[in-house]
Amino acid sequence: MAPGTGRTPGKAVRDRAGDPDARWLTALMHAAFFLLLGASLTRFLLRHPGEARTPWIIALSVAIAVLYVIGPVLGSRPTPRSLVWLGALVAVWMVLVVLAPSFAWCAVPLFFTGLRILPPRAALALVALLTLFVVAAQLRLAEGFDPNLVLAPPAVAAVATAVFVHMQRQAERQRELSERQRELIDDLLRTRRELAATERREGTLAERQRLSMEIHDTLAQGLSSQQMLLQAADRTWDADPTTARRHVRTATGIAERNLAEARRFVHDLAPADLAAGGGLEAALHALATRETAQGQGRLTVRCHVEGERHTALPDRVQSALLRIAQGALANVKEHANATEAALTLTHLDDRVVLDIADNGQGFVPTERTGTTGSVRGHGLPAIRARLHQLGGTLTIESVPGEGTVLSAAVPLSPTAPPTAPEDLV
């Protein structure tokens, strides 16, 4: 645990790795150590030229510099290797201080090193030991007793320790604040998803209720009336053919009205963009404009139409391709992290092709992408099902980090399989 912070060393290391202030302080202490070491060696060489201990002083200075450089490679955790390294570093420094007291000022960066690696009590004990050595070294250099030499080193050690502890506490508070912010954002996103899911369920139930009421008030009652009229015609066919034929004609009129109601239901369930008129091209342009507006600058969708239509596309083909475009763009928004997407509708002689391309993160396509745990969810199986109903094919081109292109091709032939009723919705 870091001194006075109550944190585990692992958390302290992670905080320092992501804290600019901690990195700045570490770089400053490294520079200060080598500056103090060089200044102390220079002072010794100038004050004591040609002494017998000079080679030892130079060798120990090089050794402590090499040891200090090795330190960052070992990391900041109190592992056996880092503890052995710290012990060797402190031991070499102590020998240097005994031989040349001017090296005592190198203790300040060593304070920081000990506080960074050791648990609180061990770190404070090391700081106290280094401070005693500094006081002893300063008294050796002084000609007489000087109170400043006794009081100044402990004061410097206290300030260095306080600065380090304060910065660690600041990093801890910043980390906790970031975690709380992430938790709040996650809660907000989860609440929005739950609210959207609830609204979708409520909307689905309301629509089902509306449709059931309309079907009951139109188709069901009409079919019931037809059944009663046809049963009455059957009973009176022999005895009163005129009345029986009137019942049949009335039942035929009710059937015509029910057929009109059924067609209205199918029309209402078709995509609203197609119901507004203008065909598939206008519907795709409207979809691109709407998705761009909803993206609010995060996603831009463009639409292009290539080639000319030789014949009008069947309603079921237009409906399916529009639904495919909607599903593909939903996948882009949910999974791709894309900023741009493009819808390209190409009219060929024998088929129509819809390409949906994005510049997102891409993925690795498989033969049945989306069926077993794919990041693309259930969107691709739905697209395949719609194309299968039309006799079409789906081609996926994607590379992780290079975006995705979905190509849906539908043949324009009268032999295409019929569309199931649910495919309209």
C-alpha positions as CSV (number, residue, x, y, z in Angstrom):
1,M,0.0,0.0,0.0
2,A,1.2,3.5,-0.8
3,P,1.9,5.7,2.2
4,G,-1.2,7.2,3.7
5,T,-3.4,6.3,0.9
6,G,-4.8,2.9,1.8
7,R,-4.4,1.6,-1.7
8,T,-2.8,-1.6,-3.0
9,P,0.5,-1.3,-4.9
10,G,-1.1,-2.6,-8.1
11,K,-3.7,0.2,-8.1
12,A,-1.0,2.8,-7.3
13,V,1.0,1.6,-10.3
14,R,-2.0,1.8,-12.6
15,D,-2.8,5.3,-11.3
16,R,0.7,6.5,-11.9
17,A,0.7,5.0,-15.4
18,G,-2.3,7.0,-16.3
19,D,-1.6,10.2,-14.2
20,P,0.3,13.0,-16.1
21,D,1.4,14.6,-12.8
22,A,2.9,11.3,-11.5
23,R,4.8,10.8,-14.8
24,W,6.0,14.4,-14.6
25,L,7.2,14.0,-11.0
26,T,8.9,10.7,-11.9
27,A,10.8,12.3,-14.8
28,L,11.8,15.3,-12.6
29,M,13.2,13.0,-9.8
30,H,15.2,11.0,-12.3
31,A,16.7,14.1,-13.7
32,A,17.4,15.5,-10.2
33,F,19.2,12.3,-9.2
34,F,21.6,12.3,-12.1
35,L,22.1,16.1,-11.7
36,L,22.9,15.7,-8.0
37,L,25.1,12.7,-8.7
38,G,27.1,14.5,-11.3
39,A,27.4,17.6,-9.1
40,S,28.6,15.6,-6.1
41,L,31.2,13.7,-8.2
42,T,32.4,16.9,-9.8
43,R,32.7,18.6,-6.3
44,F,34.7,15.6,-5.0
45,L,37.1,15.6,-8.0
46,L,37.7,19.4,-7.7
47,R,38.2,19.3,-3.9
48,H,40.2,16.1,-3.6
49,P,42.2,15.6,-6.8
50,G,44.6,12.6,-6.9
51,E,43.4,10.9,-3.6
52,A,43.6,7.1,-3.2
53,R,39.9,6.8,-2.8
54,T,39.2,8.7,-6.1
55,P,39.0,5.5,-8.2
56,W,36.5,4.0,-5.8
57,I,34.4,7.1,-5.8
58,I,34.3,7.1,-9.6
59,A,33.5,3.3,-9.8
60,L,30.7,3.6,-7.2
61,S,29.3,6.6,-9.0
62,V,29.1,4.7,-12.2
63,A,27.6,1.7,-10.4
64,I,24.9,3.7,-8.7
65,A,24.1,5.4,-12.0
66,V,23.8,2.0,-13.8
67,L,21.6,0.6,-10.9
68,Y,19.4,3.7,-11.1
69,V,18.9,3.2,-14.9
70,I,17.9,-0.4,-14.4
71,G,15.2,0.5,-11.9
72,P,12.4,1.5,-14.3
73,V,12.8,-1.8,-16.2
74,L,11.9,-3.8,-13.0
75,G,8.7,-1.8,-12.4
76,S,7.2,-0.3,-9.3
77,R,5.7,-3.3,-7.7
78,P,7.5,-4.6,-4.5
79,T,8.7,-7.9,-6.1
80,P,11.7,-9.7,-4.9
81,R,13.8,-8.4,-7.8
82,S,12.8,-4.8,-7.2
83,L,13.5,-5.1,-3.5
84,V,17.0,-6.5,-4.1
85,W,17.6,-3.7,-6.6
86,L,16.5,-1.1,-4.1
87,G,18.7,-2.6,-1.4
88,A,21.7,-2.6,-3.7
89,L,21.0,1.0,-4.7
90,V,20.8,2.2,-1.1
91,A,23.8,0.2,-0.1
92,V,26.0,1.7,-2.8
93,W,24.8,5.2,-1.9
94,M,25.6,4.6,1.7
95,V,29.2,3.6,0.9
96,L,29.5,6.6,-1.3
97,V,28.3,8.9,1.5
98,V,30.8,7.3,3.9
99,L,33.6,7.9,1.5
100,A,32.4,11.3,0.2
101,P,29.7,13.0,2.3
102,S,28.9,15.4,-0.6
103,F,26.9,12.5,-2.2
104,A,24.3,12.8,0.7
105,W,22.1,15.1,-1.4
106,C,21.3,12.2,-3.8
107,A,19.1,11.0,-1.0
108,V,16.1,13.2,-2.1
109,P,15.4,11.2,-5.3
110,L,16.0,8.0,-3.3
111,F,13.2,9.1,-1.0
112,F,10.9,9.1,-3.9
113,T,12.1,5.7,-5.1
114,G,11.6,4.1,-1.8
115,L,8.1,5.6,-1.3
116,R,7.2,4.4,-4.8
117,I,8.1,0.8,-4.3
118,L,7.9,-0.1,-0.6
119,P,4.8,-0.5,1.6
120,P,4.1,2.4,3.9
121,R,6.0,1.4,7.1
122,A,9.0,0.1,5.2
123,A,9.1,3.2,3.1
124,L,9.0,5.5,6.1
125,A,11.7,3.5,7.8
126,L,13.9,3.8,4.7
127,V,13.3,7.6,4.5
128,A,14.3,7.9,8.2
129,L,17.5,5.8,7.6
130,L,18.5,7.9,4.6
131,T,17.8,11.1,6.5
132,L,20.1,10.0,9.4
133,F,22.9,9.3,6.9
134,V,22.4,12.8,5.3
135,V,22.5,14.5,8.7
136,A,25.7,12.5,9.6
137,A,27.3,13.4,6.3
138,Q,26.5,17.1,6.6
139,L,27.9,17.2,10.2
140,R,31.1,15.6,8.9
141,L,31.5,18.3,6.3
142,A,30.8,21.1,8.8
143,E,33.7,22.6,10.8
144,G,31.5,22.8,13.9
145,F,28.0,22.0,15.1
146,D,25.3,23.7,13.0
147,P,21.6,23.3,14.0
148,N,20.5,23.8,10.3
149,L,22.4,20.7,9.3
150,V,20.5,18.7,11.9
151,L,17.1,20.1,11.1
152,A,17.2,20.8,7.4
153,P,17.5,17.2,6.1
154,P,14.5,15.9,8.2
155,A,12.5,18.9,6.9
156,V,13.4,18.2,3.3
157,A,12.5,14.5,3.8
158,A,9.2,15.4,5.4
159,V,8.3,17.8,2.5
160,A,9.3,15.2,-0.1
161,T,7.2,12.5,1.6
162,A,4.2,14.9,1.9
163,V,4.4,15.8,-1.8
164,F,4.5,12.2,-2.8
165,V,1.6,11.2,-0.6
166,H,-0.5,14.2,-1.7
167,M,0.0,13.4,-5.4
168,Q,-1.0,9.7,-4.8
169,R,-4.1,10.8,-3.0
170,Q,-4.9,13.2,-5.8
171,A,-4.5,10.4,-8.3
172,E,-6.7,8.1,-6.2
173,R,-9.5,10.8,-6.0
174,Q,-9.2,11.3,-9.8
175,R,-9.4,7.5,-10.4
176,E,-12.5,7.2,-8.1
177,L,-14.1,10.2,-9.8
178,S,-13.5,8.6,-13.3
179,E,-14.9,5.3,-12.1
180,R,-18.0,7.0,-10.8
181,Q,-18.4,8.9,-14.0
182,R,-18.1,5.7,-16.0
183,E,-20.6,4.0,-13.7
184,L,-23.1,6.9,-14.1
185,I,-22.7,6.7,-17.9
186,D,-23.2,3.0,-17.9
187,D,-26.3,3.3,-15.7
188,L,-27.6,6.0,-18.0
189,L,-27.0,3.9,-21.2
190,R,-28.6,0.9,-19.5
191,T,-31.6,2.9,-18.4
192,R,-32.0,4.3,-21.9
193,R,-31.8,0.8,-23.4
194,E,-34.4,-0.5,-20.9
195,L,-36.6,2.4,-21.6
196,A,-36.4,2.0,-25.3
197,A,-37.1,-1.8,-25.0
198,T,-40.1,-1.0,-22.8
199,E,-41.4,1.6,-25.3
200,R,-41.0,-0.9,-28.1
201,R,-42.9,-3.6,-26.2
202,E,-45.6,-1.1,-25.3
203,G,-45.8,0.0,-28.9
204,T,-45.9,-3.5,-30.2
205,L,-48.7,-4.4,-27.7
206,A,-50.6,-1.2,-28.6
207,E,-50.3,-2.0,-32.4
208,R,-51.4,-5.5,-31.9
209,Q,-54.4,-4.3,-29.9
210,R,-55.3,-1.8,-32.6
211,L,-55.0,-4.4,-35.4
212,S,-57.0,-6.9,-33.5
213,M,-59.8,-4.4,-32.9
214,E,-59.7,-3.4,-36.6
215,I,-59.7,-7.0,-37.8
216,H,-62.6,-7.8,-35.4
217,D,-64.6,-4.8,-36.5
218,T,-64.0,-5.4,-40.3
219,L,-62.7,-8.7,-41.5
220,A,-64.1,-10.9,-38.6
221,Q,-67.5,-9.4,-38.7
222,G,-67.6,-9.5,-42.5
223,L,-66.6,-13.2,-42.5
224,S,-69.2,-13.9,-39.9
225,S,-71.9,-12.2,-42.0
226,Q,-70.8,-14.1,-45.1
227,Q,-71.1,-17.3,-43.3
228,M,-74.6,-16.6,-42.1
229,L,-75.7,-15.4,-45.5
230,L,-74.2,-18.5,-47.3
231,Q,-75.8,-20.8,-44.7
232,A,-79.2,-19.0,-45.2
233,A,-78.8,-19.4,-49.0
234,D,-78.0,-23.0,-48.6
235,R,-81.2,-23.6,-46.6
236,T,-83.5,-21.7,-49.0
237,W,-81.9,-22.7,-52.3
238,D,-84.5,-25.2,-53.2
239,A,-87.5,-23.6,-51.6
240,D,-86.8,-19.9,-52.6
241,P,-84.0,-19.6,-55.2
242,T,-84.6,-15.9,-55.6
243,T,-83.9,-15.2,-51.9
244,A,-80.9,-17.6,-51.9
245,R,-79.3,-15.8,-54.9
246,R,-79.9,-12.4,-53.1
247,H,-78.1,-13.8,-50.0
248,V,-75.2,-14.9,-52.3
249,R,-75.0,-11.5,-53.9
250,T,-75.0,-9.8,-50.5
251,A,-72.2,-12.2,-49.3
252,T,-70.2,-11.4,-52.5
253,G,-70.5,-7.7,-51.8
254,I,-69.3,-8.2,-48.2
255,A,-66.3,-10.3,-49.6
256,E,-65.3,-7.4,-51.9
257,R,-65.3,-5.0,-49.0
258,N,-63.3,-7.4,-46.8
259,L,-60.8,-7.8,-49.6
260,A,-60.4,-4.0,-49.8
261,E,-59.9,-4.0,-46.0
262,A,-57.3,-6.7,-46.2
263,R,-55.4,-4.8,-48.9
264,R,-55.5,-1.7,-46.7
265,F,-54.0,-3.7,-43.8
266,V,-51.1,-4.9,-46.1
267,H,-50.5,-1.4,-47.3
268,D,-50.5,0.0,-43.7
269,L,-47.9,-2.7,-42.7
270,A,-45.6,-1.8,-45.6
271,P,-42.7,0.6,-44.9
272,A,-43.9,4.1,-44.3
273,D,-41.2,5.6,-46.6
274,L,-42.6,3.5,-49.5
275,A,-46.2,4.3,-48.6
276,A,-45.3,8.0,-48.9
277,G,-44.8,7.5,-52.7
278,G,-41.7,8.1,-54.9
279,G,-40.5,4.5,-55.1
280,L,-37.5,2.8,-53.6
281,E,-35.0,5.5,-54.6
282,A,-36.9,8.2,-52.8
283,A,-37.4,5.9,-49.8
284,L,-33.6,5.2,-49.6
285,H,-32.8,9.0,-49.9
286,A,-35.3,9.7,-47.1
287,L,-33.7,6.9,-45.0
288,A,-30.2,8.3,-45.5
289,T,-31.3,11.8,-44.6
290,R,-33.1,10.6,-41.5
291,E,-30.2,8.4,-40.2
292,T,-27.8,11.3,-40.8
293,A,-30.0,13.6,-38.8
294,Q,-30.4,11.1,-36.0
295,G,-26.6,10.5,-35.9
296,Q,-26.1,14.2,-34.9
297,G,-22.7,14.4,-36.5
298,R,-21.5,10.9,-35.4
299,L,-22.7,9.1,-38.5
300,T,-23.2,10.5,-42.0
301,V,-25.2,8.4,-44.5
302,R,-25.2,9.1,-48.2
303,C,-27.3,7.6,-50.9
304,H,-26.5,7.0,-54.6
305,V,-28.5,5.5,-57.4
306,E,-26.8,4.1,-60.5
307,G,-28.3,2.9,-63.7
308,E,-31.8,3.4,-65.0
309,R,-34.9,1.3,-64.2
310,H,-36.1,-0.6,-67.3
311,T,-39.2,-1.8,-65.5
312,A,-40.9,-0.9,-62.2
313,L,-39.7,-2.9,-59.3
314,P,-42.3,-5.1,-57.6
315,D,-43.7,-3.8,-54.3
316,R,-42.3,-6.8,-52.5
317,V,-38.8,-6.2,-53.8
318,Q,-38.9,-2.5,-52.9
319,S,-40.2,-3.3,-49.4
320,A,-37.5,-6.0,-48.8
321,L,-34.6,-3.9,-50.0
322,L,-35.7,-0.9,-47.9
323,R,-36.0,-3.2,-44.9
324,I,-32.5,-4.6,-45.7
325,A,-31.1,-1.1,-45.8
326,Q,-32.8,-0.3,-42.5
327,G,-31.4,-3.4,-40.8
328,A,-27.9,-2.9,-42.2
329,L,-27.8,0.7,-41.0
330,A,-29.0,-0.5,-37.6
331,N,-26.0,-2.9,-37.5
332,V,-23.7,-0.1,-38.5
333,K,-24.9,2.2,-35.7
334,E,-24.9,-0.6,-33.0
335,H,-21.7,-2.5,-33.9
336,A,-19.4,-0.8,-36.4
337,N,-18.4,2.5,-34.7
338,A,-18.5,4.1,-38.2
339,T,-18.6,7.7,-39.0
340,E,-19.7,7.3,-42.7
341,A,-22.0,4.9,-44.5
342,A,-23.2,4.8,-48.1
343,L,-26.3,3.2,-49.7
344,T,-25.8,2.5,-53.4
345,L,-28.7,1.2,-55.5
346,T,-27.7,-0.2,-58.8
347,H,-30.2,-1.1,-61.6
348,L,-28.9,-3.8,-64.0
349,D,-30.7,-5.5,-66.8
350,D,-31.5,-8.7,-64.9
351,R,-31.2,-7.7,-61.3
352,V,-31.1,-4.9,-58.8
353,V,-28.2,-4.6,-56.3
354,L,-28.2,-2.7,-53.0
355,D,-24.8,-2.1,-51.4
356,I,-24.4,-0.8,-47.8
357,A,-20.8,0.2,-47.0
358,D,-19.3,1.7,-43.9
359,N,-15.9,2.8,-42.7
360,G,-16.3,1.1,-39.3
361,Q,-14.2,-1.4,-37.4
362,G,-15.2,-4.4,-39.6
363,F,-15.2,-8.0,-38.6
364,V,-14.3,-11.5,-39.9
365,P,-17.1,-12.8,-42.1
366,T,-18.0,-16.5,-41.9
367,E,-20.2,-18.7,-44.1
368,R,-23.2,-18.1,-41.8
369,T,-22.2,-14.8,-40.2
370,G,-24.7,-13.8,-37.5
371,T,-26.0,-17.2,-36.7
372,T,-23.8,-18.1,-33.8
373,G,-22.6,-15.3,-31.6
374,S,-21.6,-12.9,-34.3
375,V,-21.0,-9.3,-33.4
376,R,-23.6,-8.5,-36.0
377,G,-26.4,-9.9,-33.9
378,H,-29.6,-11.0,-35.6
379,G,-29.6,-8.5,-38.4
380,L,-27.7,-10.6,-41.0
381,P,-29.9,-13.7,-40.6
382,A,-33.0,-11.5,-41.1
383,I,-31.4,-10.0,-44.3
384,R,-30.6,-13.5,-45.6
385,A,-34.2,-14.6,-44.9
386,R,-35.6,-11.7,-46.9
387,L,-33.3,-12.3,-49.8
388,H,-34.1,-16.0,-49.8
389,Q,-37.7,-15.2,-50.2
390,L,-36.9,-13.2,-53.3
391,G,-34.4,-15.7,-54.7
392,G,-31.6,-13.2,-54.0
393,T,-28.1,-13.4,-52.6
394,L,-26.1,-11.7,-49.9
395,T,-22.3,-11.0,-50.2
396,I,-20.3,-9.7,-47.3
397,E,-16.8,-8.2,-47.6
398,S,-15.1,-7.1,-44.4
399,V,-11.7,-6.8,-42.8
400,P,-11.1,-5.9,-39.2
401,G,-10.3,-2.2,-39.1
402,E,-11.2,-1.6,-42.7
403,G,-15.0,-1.3,-42.8
404,T,-17.7,-3.6,-44.2
405,V,-19.6,-3.8,-47.5
406,L,-22.9,-5.7,-47.7
407,S,-24.2,-6.4,-51.2
408,A,-27.8,-7.6,-51.6
409,A,-28.7,-8.7,-55.2
410,V,-32.3,-9.5,-56.2
411,P,-33.0,-11.0,-59.6
412,L,-35.7,-9.3,-61.7
413,S,-37.5,-12.5,-62.9
414,P,-41.0,-13.7,-62.6
415,T,-39.8,-17.0,-61.2
416,A,-38.6,-15.5,-57.9
417,P,-40.2,-17.3,-54.9
418,P,-43.1,-15.5,-53.3
419,T,-42.7,-13.4,-50.3
420,A,-44.1,-14.6,-47.1
421,P,-46.7,-12.2,-45.5
422,E,-44.5,-11.5,-42.5
423,D,-41.7,-10.3,-44.8
424,L,-43.7,-7.2,-45.4
425,V,-43.2,-6.1,-41.9
